[in-house]
Amino acid sequence: MKAIAICAAFACAAAAADVASFSIVGLGGRSRTVTVADLQKLPVRELKVPDPHGKQPSVYRGVALAAVLGLVDAPLGEALRGKALASHVQVEAADGYRVAFSLAELDAGVGSTDAIVAFELDGKPLGGELGSFRLVVPTDKRGGRWVRQLVKLSIVEPPRD
């Protein structure tokens, strides 16, 4: 009976390891792992946008990038002032591809860049070549910052003088 309980525990651990996730690193090194379940607790948006590469209309469901950054207390809203205005967000894909956004451009009170961390496409969970999470940036004129296979978000402070 003890062997069955141990095997069941390992099965649960293996199943938990298969849950799709990405990491966020905030200022001061605060970090967090985020799953679809975590994103679904935040305000979810649906965007109908043309895919930047194939140009066919697609419906993505996800959460505003700024709201996701709030999970590690990113300085947004009234806290976005002083040197925080020079901070940026680095987005990293599984293959090492990286893009950046200024923190200010993502704050609705300062900038106008619309970006969501998507977890569904056309009513189905993301997967395959897109990965479990995709950054969708419909306000960009080119698709260079639409990051598939999202694995990490990092808030980077400007260098100290």
N, C-alpha and C positions, 0 to 999 in steps of 0.2 A: 504494500500500500504506500509505503514511504517513497519507493521508486516512482510510482505513478504521480504522486504529488510533485516530486522534483521535476519529472518530465513535463508536467502541466505548467510549472513555473517557467521552465525554459521555453515552452511554446508561447506563453504569454509575452515573455521578453522578446522573442523573435518577432512576434506579430507587432509589438510596439516599435521595434526597430524598422519595420516596413512602412510606418506612417510617414507620409511625405511631409517634409519640413524645410525651412530655411532659417538662417540665423540673422539676428540684428545685433550690431555693436553700436552702442550709443556713446555719448561723451563720457569721459572718465572710465571707459572700458566696460560699462554696464552692458551685459549681453542677455539675449533671450533667444530661445528656439521657438519658432512659430509654425503652427499647423493650420490646415483648412478650418478645423474646429475653432481655433483661436480667431481666425479672420471672420468667421461667421458670427462672432459675438460683437463685432464692430458694425457700423453702418455699411451695408452692402449696396453697391451700385451696379446697374446694368448699363452697358454702353453698346450701341449699335454703330460700328465703325467699319470702314473699308480696311481690309488687311493691307499693310503697307507694301507687301511684296506681290501678292496675287491680286490685290485690288477688289476681291469679292467681299460683299458685306458680311460681317461676322458680329455675333452678339457675345460680348464678354461680361462675366460677373466677377466682381472683385471689390476691393476696398481701396479707398484713396491712399496713396503712398504716404501722405502727411499723417493720416490716422494711424497707419502701421508704425511709423516712426515714433508716434506718441507712446507706443508700448514700452519704449526705453527712455521716456521723458525727454524727447527732442525739444529744444527750445523753439517753440512755435507760438503764434499769437502774441500776446503782450511780452512774453519772455524772449522773443526774437528781436534783440537789440544789441548794440555794441559789437563786440567781436564775434558774436554768434551770427551776425549778418555775413561774415566772411566764411562761415562753415559750409561744407558741401557734403553731399551724400554720394557715396560710391556704391554702385550696383554691380554685383559680380555673378556671372553665369558659371555653370558647371565646367565649361571648357576654358575658363579663364578670361573670357571676354568681359570687359569692364566699361562702364559709362559713368558719367557724373552729372549731378544736378546741384545747383546752389540751393541751400536750405531756404533762402528767401524766395526763390522762384516757385517753390512748392507750397508756400504759405499763402492762403487765399486772401489775406489782408495786405500782402505785399506784391506777390507775383501772380501770373496767370497760367502757369504750366499745369495742365491736367494730366495726372498719371495715376493709374491704379495697379495694384498687385492682383492680377486675375487668377482665379482658380477653376473657372468654368468657361467653356467655349461652346456656343450654340446649345446650351442646356445640358452639356455633358462635362464631367470632370476633365481637366487638362491632363495630358499624358503624352506618351510617345516622344517625338522629336521636340515638342514644345516644352516638355518637362511638366512637373506638377504645378509650377507657378510661372507666370509670365508677366513682365512689366509691360503695360499697354499705355502709350503716350499719344493720344489722339490729337493733341495740339501741336505736335512736332510735324514739320512739313515732310521730313524723311523718316524712315523707319529705323534709323541707326540706334536709337535708344529704346526700342522695343526689345527688351531682353528676354529671351526664352531660357528655360532651365535655370531660373533664378535660384541661387543658393545663399547669397549673403548681401545684406545691406549694412553699410558702415557710415556713421556720421564722423566726418574728419574735421578737426579744428584747424584753423590757420596756424602756421608756425609762429612761435613766440618771438618777439623782437629781442 
